[in-house]
Amino acid sequence: MKSTVAFSAGFAAGWIARSAVHSSRDAAVSLLAFCIDAVERVRRIVAIERERFEDLIAEARVRAQDRGAASEPPLDPPLERAA
């Protein structure tokens, strides 16, 4: 009788443990999938913002070059033509 009760208790404990582990595994997989998705979203956002920043820098360089070219005197003054 003792062995039957011990077997039944062990079987029940194993069944409960297996159910708990399976549930926690599903939860861990879901959590991991959520984290992977979140990381991908952050990477996309960072890439978009990096591209915007690079565009901003490029535009600023062009404007700075335009201002520099406008403020510098010409290297060779135009020659006057005799009429």
C-alpha positions as CSV (number, residue, x, y, z in Angstrom):
1,M,0.0,0.0,0.0
2,K,2.8,2.4,0.9
3,S,4.5,1.8,-2.5
4,T,1.2,2.5,-4.3
5,V,0.7,5.8,-2.5
6,A,4.4,6.7,-3.0
7,F,4.1,5.9,-6.7
8,S,0.8,7.9,-7.0
9,A,2.3,10.9,-5.2
10,G,5.5,10.8,-7.3
11,F,3.4,10.5,-10.5
12,A,1.2,13.4,-9.5
13,A,4.3,15.5,-8.5
14,G,5.9,14.7,-11.8
15,W,2.7,15.6,-13.7
16,I,2.4,18.9,-11.9
17,A,6.1,19.7,-12.4
18,R,5.9,18.9,-16.1
19,S,2.8,21.1,-16.5
20,A,4.5,24.0,-14.6
21,V,7.7,23.7,-16.7
22,H,5.8,23.5,-20.0
23,S,3.8,26.6,-19.0
24,S,6.9,28.5,-18.0
25,R,8.6,27.5,-21.2
26,D,5.8,28.9,-23.2
27,A,6.0,32.1,-21.2
28,A,9.8,32.3,-21.7
29,V,9.4,31.8,-25.4
30,S,6.7,34.5,-25.6
31,L,8.9,36.8,-23.6
32,L,11.9,36.1,-25.8
33,A,9.9,36.7,-28.9
34,F,8.6,40.0,-27.5
35,C,12.2,41.1,-26.7
36,I,13.4,40.2,-30.2
37,D,10.6,42.2,-31.7
38,A,11.3,45.1,-29.5
39,V,15.0,45.1,-30.4
40,E,14.2,45.0,-34.1
41,R,11.9,48.0,-33.7
42,V,14.5,49.9,-31.8
43,R,17.1,49.1,-34.5
44,R,14.7,50.4,-37.2
45,I,14.0,53.6,-35.3
46,V,17.8,54.1,-34.7
47,A,18.5,53.5,-38.4
48,I,15.9,56.0,-39.4
49,E,17.1,58.7,-37.0
50,R,20.7,58.1,-38.0
51,E,19.7,58.6,-41.6
52,R,17.9,61.8,-40.8
53,F,20.9,63.0,-38.8
54,E,23.3,62.3,-41.7
55,D,20.9,64.2,-44.1
56,L,21.0,67.1,-41.7
57,I,24.8,67.1,-41.5
58,A,25.0,66.9,-45.3
59,E,22.6,69.8,-45.8
60,A,24.5,71.9,-43.2
61,R,27.8,71.2,-45.0
62,V,26.3,72.3,-48.3
63,R,25.0,75.5,-46.8
64,A,28.4,76.2,-45.1
65,Q,30.2,75.7,-48.5
66,D,27.7,78.0,-50.2
67,R,28.2,80.7,-47.6
68,G,32.0,80.3,-47.8
69,A,32.0,80.5,-51.6
70,A,29.8,83.7,-51.5
71,S,31.9,85.5,-48.9
72,E,35.3,84.8,-50.6
73,P,36.5,87.2,-53.2
74,P,37.1,85.8,-56.6
75,L,40.6,84.5,-57.1
76,D,41.1,86.1,-60.6
77,P,39.4,89.5,-61.0
78,P,37.6,89.8,-64.4
79,L,39.7,91.4,-67.1
80,E,38.4,94.7,-68.4
81,R,38.0,94.8,-72.1
82,A,39.1,97.7,-74.1
83,A,36.3,99.2,-76.1
